[in-house]
Amino acid sequence: MKCLLVVALVLPSFCVIADERIILGSFERETAESEGAESNESTSRGFGARYYDFSDEGLYLGASFAILSEDSEECFQSRCYSSDTTVTMFSAELGRDIGSWTPFIGLNFVNAAIDGDIVSTSVGSWGVDVGSWVELDNFKLRGVINNIEDNVDRTVIGGILFQMNNNFVLGAEVGMLLGSEVDGSRFSLQFGMKF
């Protein structure tokens, strides 16, 4: 009898907590192209994972991780050099629910390990993200300005999460680099569960 009482008390609290969590696997793709005296063209592809926690108390937590591989070619005057790059990305977000809006602020870290004809090195950088979720029935819309303090790598991102009739969730994001020197875009397709 005591076992049933414990289960009866624990199960509702577990359902309240678990009902707000979403975990997703993602396919990531990024492109960048610059022209001029030093032209550069690159395409990155990889996989990642995302976690979103929309709490009933109004607190929002988010985290993501991705690894992308990139083949790029840089040309100086008439000579071109190729390189292989592995990009690792982490991000964490914290926000507060105010009705159907959930504004948040986040930090991201990007590390690029470059192995090329000219140089082999590893470069890391931190950035600040600002954004918001908007909830509409089965949809959650997401808008983010990534690397808000960086004029070169600042990116605007729009995304959507759709919960199907069961607990499966589909998501997608599209981003565009705002820097004037480089044309870049980002795409992410996500699939996961709400539990």
C-alpha positions, -999 to 999 in steps of 0.1 A, spaced: 0 0 0 29 24 8 44 17 -26 11 27 -43 10 59 -23 46 68 -33 38 61 -70 6 82 -67 26 112 -53 57 109 -76 40 102 -109 20 135 -111 51 156 -102 71 137 -128 45 143 -155 45 181 -147 83 183 -150 86 159 -180 57 175 -200 78 206 -206 111 190 -219 120 186 -256 151 168 -269 160 168 -306 187 154 -329 196 178 -357 212 178 -392 232 211 -396 244 228 -427 263 261 -431 277 279 -461 299 310 -464 313 328 -494 334 360 -497 348 376 -529 375 402 -536 413 399 -535 410 369 -511 380 348 -521 368 320 -499 340 294 -503 331 268 -477 302 244 -469 299 227 -435 277 197 -427 272 178 -395 250 166 -367 239 179 -333 216 177 -303 193 202 -287 175 203 -254 147 228 -244 130 229 -210 99 251 -207 91 250 -170 56 256 -155 72 281 -131 81 303 -161 118 295 -163 133 284 -196 166 266 -201 181 256 -235 213 239 -247 227 227 -280 258 210 -293 269 203 -329 299 191 -348 304 201 -384 330 191 -410 340 217 -436 359 216 -469 370 251 -479 390 266 -506 408 300 -504 423 318 -534 449 345 -533 453 361 -567 458 330 -590 467 304 -564 441 283 -544 446 264 -512 423 239 -496 417 230 -460 396 207 -438 380 221 -408 361 206 -379 338 230 -361 324 223 -327 296 245 -313 281 247 -278 253 271 -266 233 276 -234 202 298 -230 183 311 -200 149 329 -202 116 337 -186 81 329 -197 58 360 -199 25 347 -213 30 333 -248 64 350 -251 97 336 -237 126 360 -241 160 346 -234 197 354 -234 225 329 -241 262 323 -246 278 303 -274 312 289 -280 326 279 -314 359 261 -319 373 256 -354 402 231 -358 418 238 -392 441 214 -411 452 230 -444 479 234 -470 491 266 -454 483 264 -417 470 239 -391 456 256 -360 426 257 -336 406 289 -330 379 294 -304 355 323 -298 326 332 -274 294 350 -284 262 364 -268 228 355 -282 195 373 -276 161 359 -287 126 349 -279 101 320 -283 65 326 -292 39 298 -285 10 293 -309 -11 262 -303 11 232 -315 38 256 -328 67 273 -311 83 301 -331 119 311 -323 139 342 -333 175 348 -323 203 373 -330 235 352 -327 268 369 -317 251 402 -311 283 419 -301 303 408 -332 298 429 -364 315 401 -386 298 370 -373 264 384 -363 236 361 -376 198 364 -375 180 330 -371 143 321 -374 130 287 -363 99 266 -357 90 236 -335 59 216 -343 45 190 -319 26 163 -337 -5 145 -323 18 121 -304 49 133 -285 71 136 -316 85 170 -324 97 184 -358 119 215 -360 137 237 -385 159 268 -384 172 291 -411 198 317 -405 215 345 -424 249 361 -417 245 399 -414 282 408 -420 287 428 -452 320 411 -462 308 375 -462 276 359 -476 266 331 -453 236 310 -444 227 283 -419 201 255 -420 190 230 -393 165 202 -395 155 186 -362 135 156 -350 129 145 -314 104 140 -286 85 159 -260 86 140 -227 
